C-alpha cells in the first residue's frame, strides 16, 4: 500500500511541476507536434497482463519531447507503474510520425514466497526500471490522432522482472498549430 501511495504521489508531483511548451510556427515538418499531447491507452504485455493508463508528452524541441506515463496492470498483482522518458520523432512517412523512446521509472510487481502454515503467497515489491521502445503517432487533425507504442522494460533489483508491452491509444493535442 505504501509503494502505491508513493508512486501516485510521485506521478502527481511530476505532472504538477511540468509546464507545457509553447507552440512555435517554423514550417518544420513536425511543428504540429509542439504543445502537449495526452494519450489515454489500453494495452497488453508480458504474461498477457492487461493495462490501462495515460501518457502526457510535452514538446521540448521540434523533434524531442518529454513524456510522463502511468499505467495500471492486472498481472501477478494489481500494480501501478510510472515512468518519465524522452521521445525523439523520426522523419515523417506521409501522415505517420514514427518515434523512438527511452526512460526510467518505477514499477510494482509481485514475488511468490512459501510461508509455513499459509502456503504460497504473493508479496508486492517495487523496482526501479529502464525502458526503451518505438511507436507511431498518426494525426487525424490538429487536435487528435491515434498512437501505437511498443516497449521493453527491465527492473533493477531483487527478482525485478523484465517485461514488454504494446498499447494503442487516442491522442488529444493542445497548444499545437
Secondary structure, DSSP 8 states (H G I E B T S, - for coil): -HHHHHHHHHHHHHHHH-----------TTGGG-SEEEEEEEEEEGGGEEEEEEEEEEE-SSSEEEEEEEEEEESSSEEEEEEEEEEEE---BTTEEEEEEEEEEEEEEEEEEEETTTEEEEEEEEEEEEEEEEEEEEESSSSEEEEEEEEEEEEESTT--EEEEEEEEEEEEES--
